[in-house]
Amino acid sequence: MAKLFIQQPEGDQLLTELDGSQSYLIGRNDDCTICIPDDSISGRHAQLTPTEQGWLLEDLGSSNGTSVNGQTVSQAVLASGAQILLGEQIVLLFKDEPAAEAPAPEAAPAAEPEKAGDKKPKQNLKVQGASEEDIRLVKAMSVRSDKIRAEVAKVIIGQVDVIDQVMMVIIAGGHGLLVGLPGMAKTTLCSTIAKVLDMEFKRVQFTPDLMPTDITGTEILEHDPVTDKKSFRFIKGPIFTNMLLADEINRTPPKTQASLLEAMQEKCVTVGNQTYKLEPPFFVLATQNPIEQEGTYPLPEAQQDRFMFNLWVDYPKEDEEETVVKATTVSKSETPQKVISKEELLQLQAVVRKIPVSDHVIKYAVRLVRSTRPHDEKSPDFIKKYVSNGAGPRAGQFLVLAAKARAVLEGRIHVSCADVVKAAVPVLRHRILVNFAADSEGITTTDLVARLIKTVEQPDDKDY
């Protein structure tokens, strides 16, 4: 008898055993045979029907679509082990008893050409190259992410989206640029997250007289009174940490700004003729004040491109601001507790690189990036009108990595186009250069990315 499972953070759970004598209606409505109360799926989303060829899955014109093994389908005959994505986040696993009993994926590789449909979904669910401990860690992340938010909320009121985006950057192994007005708790946010993730934290206040050696460290000449010999000894700078906060990075000259480039890209520091490796994990979170322009040195576009996310820290809501004022004008304060160890964080970063992504998601991410380029024939008219230069290939890489990191934070081992959409604004807004027409009409890169998300279609059957 065939069985249908639903993927949960704690593991796959049996949803129902399928009787070959009837059809099954899947959706959010109470009258569905299989009722799944989730807003991302439609009231009557899909139908399972037994046929001579096997169980036929048919999408019933749902709003968010149905995918089988990463491919959007209108209907498909399910092979044992097929992975079904309904809407944005509901994952079902179709199995029959022989496939569930036999550990075929590793034990019988010779059968792969004959039953390729059986094997690929199982590899996706197990994440090829990842251990069982890796998978357990990922599936537990949905609960632990909520705990991380709760611990950070002891110090930071509101800013939920910014906190989630910083977490995505860290899990993906990137770097973040926080842009916001003074007094928005950008520095406190970074130090709090470092405590919750058990990372060493150091802060450097960037000023016009800051030198590169003030960040990287320098060699000093020492005299040994015993041997009467002189030698150079390297004194490590604040960059030798897990999380470096480059506070007001645009207030220091380009030479000092550039001293971070090697560390951000290569995870090492070169002083003189010696190269020193930085201990992982290593992140740079830089802050900028968008209104103070006197005595500042705007980051060059090439250096901005090194940052995975551009995070906008906005004003808090009225009730949040009242809570902030109330909590910060008394002596009592709460201390956030560690939720994830440094070793677990490194393990999560490794798993993010192992999670497979379907061609459907890759194609959508690339299509979104290419649409930002005004000289591309497929870019929308408003991009050609308002943009002088679009995003490069690194944007596509960061979009996919950020989507995978978001899936991990939610305890999922599958990636959808919805994850790419969530990462689109912070990844793309600092990689698009608008022209005079956009400036004169008050159109920002954030506005353009939001329009792109609504304009660029996700790939469908005609694209394959």
C-alpha positions in Angstrom: 0.0 0.0 0.0 1.3 3.5 -0.9 1.9 6.0 1.9 2.1 9.8 2.0 4.4 11.5 4.5 4.7 15.1 5.5 8.1 16.6 6.3 8.3 18.2 9.7 11.3 19.7 11.6 11.4 16.7 13.9 11.3 14.2 10.9 9.0 12.8 8.3 5.6 11.9 9.7 3.0 9.6 8.2 0.1 11.6 6.8 -2.1 8.9 5.4 -2.1 5.4 3.8 -3.5 5.6 0.3 -6.3 3.2 -0.6 -6.1 2.3 -4.3 -9.8 2.3 -4.7 -10.4 6.1 -4.2 -9.1 9.5 -5.0 -7.7 12.0 -2.5 -8.4 15.8 -2.6 -5.5 17.8 -1.0 -6.0 21.3 0.2 -6.7 23.8 3.0 -10.5 23.4 3.1 -12.1 21.2 5.7 -13.9 19.2 3.0 -10.6 17.9 1.5 -9.8 14.3 2.0 -6.3 15.4 3.1 -6.7 18.7 4.9 -3.5 20.7 5.5 -4.2 24.1 7.3 -1.5 26.2 5.8 -1.9 29.6 4.1 0.6 28.8 1.4 -1.6 26.2 -0.2 -5.0 26.7 -1.9 -8.3 25.5 -0.5 -8.5 22.8 -3.1 -4.8 22.5 -4.2 -4.3 19.1 -5.8 -5.7 15.7 -6.3 -4.3 12.1 -6.1 -5.9 9.5 -8.3 -5.0 5.8 -8.7 -4.4 4.8 -12.3 -3.0 1.8 -14.1 0.4 3.6 -14.4 0.4 4.5 -10.7 -0.8 7.4 -8.6 -1.5 10.5 -10.6 -1.0 13.9 -8.9 -2.9 16.7 -10.6 -2.7 20.4 -9.7 -6.2 22.0 -9.4 -5.2 25.5 -10.5 -3.6 26.4 -7.2 -2.3 29.9 -6.6 1.3 28.9 -5.6 1.7 25.8 -7.8 2.7 22.2 -7.3 6.2 20.7 -7.8 7.5 17.2 -8.0 11.2 16.6 -7.5 11.9 20.3 -8.0 9.9 20.6 -11.3 6.6 22.5 -11.4 3.9 20.2 -12.8 0.2 20.4 -13.8 0.0 16.6 -13.5 2.5 13.8 -13.0 2.6 10.0 -12.2 4.4 9.6 -8.9 7.3 7.2 -8.6 8.2 5.8 -5.2 10.1 8.4 -3.2 8.8 11.4 -5.1 9.1 14.7 -3.2 6.1 16.9 -3.6 6.1 20.6 -2.8 2.7 22.3 -2.3 2.7 26.1 -2.2 5.8 27.5 -0.6 6.6 25.2 2.3 4.5 22.0 2.5 6.6 19.0 1.5 5.1 15.6 1.0 6.9 12.4 0.4 5.2 9.6 -1.6 6.4 6.0 -0.9 5.1 2.5 -1.4 6.0 -0.3 1.0 8.7 -2.0 -1.1 10.6 1.3 -1.6 10.2 2.2 2.1 11.6 -1.2 3.2 14.6 -1.5 0.9 17.6 0.7 1.6 18.2 0.9 -2.1 19.8 4.3 -2.7 23.2 3.3 -1.2 23.0 -0.5 -1.4 22.2 -0.9 -5.1 23.7 1.8 -7.2 23.4 -0.5 -10.3 19.7 -0.1 -10.2 19.9 3.7 -10.7 19.4 3.8 -14.5 16.3 1.6 -14.2 14.8 3.5 -11.3 16.2 7.0 -11.5 13.0 8.5 -10.4 13.3 6.5 -7.1 16.8 7.6 -6.3 17.0 11.3 -6.9 14.3 12.3 -4.4 15.9 10.1 -1.7 19.3 11.8 -2.3 17.6 15.2 -2.0 15.9 14.2 1.3 19.2 12.8 2.7 21.3 15.6 1.2 24.1 13.9 -0.5 27.4 14.2 1.4 25.6 15.2 4.6 25.6 12.9 7.7 22.5 12.0 9.7 23.8 14.3 12.4 23.8 17.2 9.8 20.2 16.4 8.9 19.1 16.3 12.5 20.7 19.6 13.2 18.9 21.2 10.2 15.5 19.8 11.1 15.9 21.1 14.6 16.7 24.6 13.4 13.1 25.7 13.1 12.7 25.5 16.8 16.2 26.8 17.5 15.7 29.8 15.2 12.7 30.8 17.3 14.9 30.5 20.4 17.6 32.7 18.8 15.0 35.4 18.0 13.7 35.2 21.6 17.2 35.6 23.1 18.0 38.5 20.7 14.6 40.1 21.6 15.8 40.4 25.2 18.0 43.2 24.0 16.7 44.2 20.6 13.0 45.3 20.3 11.5 44.6 16.9 13.7 44.5 13.8 12.6 40.9 13.2 13.3 41.0 9.4 16.8 42.5 10.0 17.6 39.8 12.6 16.5 37.0 10.2 18.6 38.5 7.4 21.7 38.8 9.5 21.2 35.1 10.5 20.9 34.2 6.8 24.2 36.0 6.0 25.9 34.2 8.9 24.6 30.7 8.0 25.6 31.3 4.3 29.1 32.4 5.3 28.7 35.9 3.8 29.1 39.5 5.1 26.5 42.2 5.7 26.3 45.9 5.3 23.9 47.5 7.8 22.6 50.9 6.7 20.5 53.0 9.1 20.2 56.2 10.9 22.0 56.9 14.2 20.5 55.3 17.3 19.0 52.3 15.6 20.9 49.8 17.8 23.0 48.5 14.9 26.0 47.9 17.1 24.0 46.3 19.9 22.3 44.0 17.4 25.6 42.7 16.1 27.1 42.2 19.6 23.9 40.4 20.8 23.8 38.0 17.9 27.5 37.2 18.5 26.7 36.3 22.1 23.8 34.1 21.1 25.9 32.3 18.5 28.9 31.9 20.9 31.2 33.9 18.7 34.1 36.2 19.7 33.1 39.8 18.9 35.3 42.9 18.3 34.3 46.4 17.2 36.4 48.9 15.2 35.2 52.5 15.0 36.3 53.7 11.6 37.6 57.3 11.6 39.5 59.4 9.0 42.8 58.8 10.7 42.4 55.0 11.0 45.3 53.0 9.3 45.1 49.5 7.8 47.5 48.2 10.5 45.1 49.4 13.1 42.8 46.6 11.8 45.1 43.9 10.6 47.9 44.2 13.2 51.5 45.1 12.8 55.1 43.8 13.4 57.1 45.2 16.3 60.8 45.1 16.8 61.7 43.3 20.1 65.1 43.0 21.9 65.9 39.8 23.7 68.1 40.8 26.7 69.4 37.2 27.1 70.7 36.7 23.6 71.0 40.4 22.8 69.3 39.8 19.5 66.5 41.7 17.8 63.5 40.1 16.1 60.2 41.1 14.7 57.0 39.9 16.4 53.5 40.1 14.9 50.8 41.7 17.1 47.4 40.6 15.9 44.8 43.3 15.2 41.1 43.2 16.0 40.4 41.5 12.6 41.4 38.3 14.3 38.0 37.4 15.7 34.8 35.6 14.7 32.6 38.6 14.1 34.1 42.0 13.3 31.9 45.1 13.4 33.3 47.8 11.1 31.4 50.7 12.6 30.7 53.6 10.2 32.9 52.0 7.5 32.3 55.0 5.2 34.1 57.4 7.5 37.6 56.0 6.8 39.7 56.5 3.6 39.7 53.9 0.8 43.1 52.5 1.7 41.8 51.4 5.1 38.5 50.2 3.7 40.4 48.0 1.2 42.3 46.4 4.1 39.2 44.3 4.8 38.9 43.0 1.2 41.4 40.1 1.5 40.0 39.1 4.9 36.4 39.1 3.6 37.2 37.1 0.4 40.2 34.9 1.3 39.7 34.6 5.1 43.3 35.5 5.7 45.5 38.6 6.4 48.9 39.4 4.8 51.3 41.6 6.7 54.7 42.0 5.2 55.7 38.7 3.6 53.6 36.6 6.0 50.0 35.4 5.5 47.9 34.6 8.6 44.8 32.5 8.4 41.7 33.7 10.2 40.0 31.2 12.5 36.5 30.2 11.2 33.8 31.3 11.5 34.7 34.9 10.3 32.1 37.6 9.4 32.3 41.3 8.8 29.2 43.3 9.6 29.7 46.9 8.5 27.5 49.9 9.4 26.8 53.1 7.5 25.0 56.3 8.2 23.0 57.2 5.1 22.5 60.9 5.9 25.9 62.1 7.1 27.9 62.8 4.0 30.5 65.4 5.2 33.9 63.8 5.7 32.8 60.4 4.4 34.2 58.1 1.8 31.5 56.2 0.1 32.3 52.5 -0.5 33.3 51.8 -4.1 30.9 49.7 -6.0 33.4 46.8 -6.3 33.7 46.7 -2.5 30.0 47.0 -1.9 29.7 43.9 -4.1 31.7 41.9 -1.6 28.9 42.2 0.9 26.2 39.6 0.5 23.4 41.6 2.0 22.6 45.3 2.2 20.4 45.5 5.3 18.2 48.6 5.9 17.6 49.2 9.6 14.5 51.4 9.7 12.6 53.3 12.4 10.8 51.0 14.9 7.0 50.9 15.1 5.3 53.1 17.7 4.6 50.4 20.2 8.1 49.0 19.7 9.6 52.4 20.3 7.6 52.8 23.5 9.0 49.5 24.7 12.5 50.5 23.8 12.3 53.8 25.8 10.7 51.9 28.8 13.3 49.1 28.8 16.4 51.3 28.3 15.7 53.9 31.0 15.9 51.6 33.9 18.8 49.7 35.4 17.4 46.2 35.0 18.6 44.4 31.9 18.4 40.8 30.6 21.4 38.9 29.3 20.9 36.8 26.2 22.0 33.2 26.4 24.0 31.1 23.9 21.7 29.0 21.7 24.2 27.5 19.1 27.8 26.6 19.6 30.6 27.8 17.3 31.0 24.1 16.1 27.3 23.8 15.3 27.5 27.0 13.3 30.4 25.7 11.2 28.4 22.5 10.7 25.4 24.5 9.5 27.6 26.4 7.0 28.9 23.2 5.6 25.4 21.7 5.2 24.2 24.9 3.4 26.8 24.1 0.7 25.6 20.5 0.4 21.9 21.2 0.0 20.9 20.6 -3.6 18.9 23.2 -5.5 16.6 22.3 -8.4 17.2 23.8 -11.9 13.9 25.5 -11.5 15.2 27.7 -8.6 18.6 28.2 -10.3 16.9 29.4 -13.5 14.6 31.8 -11.5 17.6 33.3 -9.6 19.6 33.8 -12.8 16.6 35.2 -14.6 16.0 37.7 -11.8 19.7 38.9 -11.8 19.8 39.2 -15.6 16.7 41.3 -15.6 18.5 44.0 -13.6 20.8 44.7 -16.6 19.4 47.4 -18.9 21.3 46.1 -22.0 19.8 42.6 -21.7 17.1 42.1 -24.3 14.8 40.4 -21.8 15.0 43.1 -19.1 11.8 45.0 -18.5 11.3 48.5 -19.9 11.5 50.2 -16.5 14.9 48.7 -15.9 16.1 50.1 -19.3 14.7 53.4 -18.4 16.0 53.8 -14.8 19.1 51.6 -14.5 22.6 52.4 -15.8 24.3 49.2 -14.5 22.8 45.9 -13.3 24.0 43.1 -10.9 26.8 40.8 -11.8 27.0 37.0 -11.5 28.0 37.2 -7.8 24.4 38.3 -7.2 23.0 35.0 -8.5 25.4 33.1 -6.3 24.4 35.0 -3.3 20.7 34.7 -4.1 20.9 30.9 -4.1 23.1 30.7 -1.0 20.8 33.0 0.8 17.8 30.9 -0.2 19.5 27.8 1.0 20.4 29.5 4.3 16.7 30.6 4.8 15.6 27.0 4.2 18.1 25.8 6.8 16.9 28.4 9.4 13.4 27.1 8.9 14.4 23.5 9.3 14.0 22.6 5.7 16.2 20.7 3.3 14.5 21.9 0.1 14.7 25.3 -1.5 11.9 27.0 -3.4 11.6 30.2 -5.5 9.9 31.8 -2.5 13.2 31.6 -0.6 14.9 33.5 -3.5 12.2 36.2 -3.4 12.8 36.7 0.3 16.5 37.3 -0.4 16.1 39.4 -3.5 15.9 42.9 -2.0 19.0 42.7 0.3 21.1 41.0 -2.3 20.2 43.2 -5.3 19.6 46.7 -4.0 23.3 47.7 -3.6 24.3 46.0 -6.9 22.0 48.1 -9.1 23.1 51.6 -10.1 20.3 54.0 -11.0 20.6 56.8 -13.5 19.6 60.5 -13.4 16.0 59.7 -14.5 15.5 57.5 -11.4 17.1 60.1 -9.1 14.9 62.9 -10.5 11.8 60.9 -9.9 12.8 59.6 -6.5 12.9 56.0 -7.5 15.2 53.8 -5.4 16.9 50.5 -6.1 14.6 48.9 -3.5 11.6 50.1 -5.5 13.0 48.6 -8.7 13.8 45.2 -7.1 10.2 45.1 -5.7 8.9 45.7 -9.2 11.2 43.1 -10.6 9.8 40.5 -8.2 6.3 41.2 -9.5 7.4 41.3 -13.1 9.8 38.4 -13.6 8.0 35.1 -14.0 9.1 31.9 -12.5 10.1 29.2 -15.0 7.4 26.9 -16.2 7.1 23.9 -18.6 8.1 25.9 -21.7 11.5 26.7 -20.2 12.6 23.1 -20.1 
